[in-house]
Amino acid sequence: MSGQGRQAANSTAWNPTGFWWCLDHERVENPPDAPGHRRLGPYDSADAAADWRRRLENRNQQWDDDDRRWAAGRSETP
């Protein structure tokens, strides 16, 4: 399919199903312009979609901290 007649994705348009981060285009999209396995979301807002990496890193850090606390607690138990 050629790109003729296609419009660029608009990351500010309202869409009842949310906003996505496109891994191919590295941008917020609404509606999504990539297959499901190449995007993250849906998110409630364009800002939340653009902030996906910080949220992921914070969540991973929290899980790592939880794992360390859990492991430390197991080593203290007889």
C-alpha positions as CSV (number, residue, x, y, z in Angstrom):
1,M,0.0,0.0,0.0
2,S,1.4,3.4,-0.9
3,G,1.3,6.3,1.6
4,Q,-0.9,8.4,-0.7
5,G,-4.0,9.7,0.9
6,R,-2.7,8.9,4.4
7,Q,-2.5,11.7,7.0
8,A,0.2,11.9,9.7
9,A,-1.0,10.6,13.1
10,N,-2.3,13.4,15.3
11,S,-1.1,13.1,18.9
12,T,-3.5,15.8,20.1
13,A,-6.8,14.5,18.7
14,W,-9.4,13.1,21.1
15,N,-9.9,9.4,20.9
16,P,-12.0,7.4,23.3
17,T,-9.6,4.5,23.3
18,G,-6.5,6.4,24.3
19,F,-3.0,7.4,23.1
20,W,-0.1,5.1,22.2
21,W,3.7,5.4,22.1
22,C,4.8,4.1,18.7
23,L,8.1,2.2,18.9
24,D,8.7,2.6,15.1
25,H,8.1,6.4,14.9
26,E,9.2,7.2,18.5
27,R,6.2,9.5,19.0
28,V,2.7,9.6,20.6
29,E,0.0,8.6,18.2
30,N,-3.8,8.9,18.2
31,P,-5.0,6.9,16.4
32,P,-2.1,4.4,16.3
33,D,-0.2,4.1,13.1
34,A,1.6,0.8,13.8
35,P,0.7,-2.8,14.5
36,G,-0.1,-3.7,18.1
37,H,3.3,-5.4,18.7
38,R,5.1,-2.1,17.8
39,R,3.3,0.2,20.2
40,L,2.7,0.7,23.9
41,G,-0.6,1.7,25.4
42,P,-3.3,2.8,25.4
43,Y,-2.5,5.6,27.8
44,D,-5.1,8.1,29.2
45,S,-3.2,11.1,27.7
46,A,-0.6,12.1,25.2
47,D,1.7,13.2,28.1
48,A,1.3,9.8,29.8
49,A,2.2,8.0,26.6
50,A,5.3,10.2,26.1
51,D,6.3,9.5,29.7
52,W,6.3,5.7,29.2
53,R,10.1,5.2,29.7
54,R,10.3,7.1,33.0
55,R,7.3,5.1,34.4
56,L,8.9,1.8,33.2
57,E,12.2,2.7,34.9
58,N,10.5,3.7,38.1
59,R,8.5,0.5,38.2
60,N,11.5,-1.6,37.5
61,Q,13.5,0.2,40.3
62,Q,10.6,-0.4,42.7
63,W,10.5,-4.1,41.8
64,D,14.3,-4.4,42.3
65,D,14.1,-2.7,45.6
66,D,11.2,-5.0,46.7
67,D,13.3,-8.0,45.6
68,R,16.3,-6.9,47.6
69,R,14.1,-6.3,50.7
70,W,12.5,-9.7,50.3
71,A,15.9,-11.5,49.8
72,A,17.3,-9.7,52.9
73,G,14.3,-10.7,55.0
74,R,14.7,-14.4,53.9
75,S,18.4,-14.4,54.9
76,E,17.5,-13.1,58.4
77,T,14.9,-15.9,59.0
78,P,16.2,-19.1,60.6
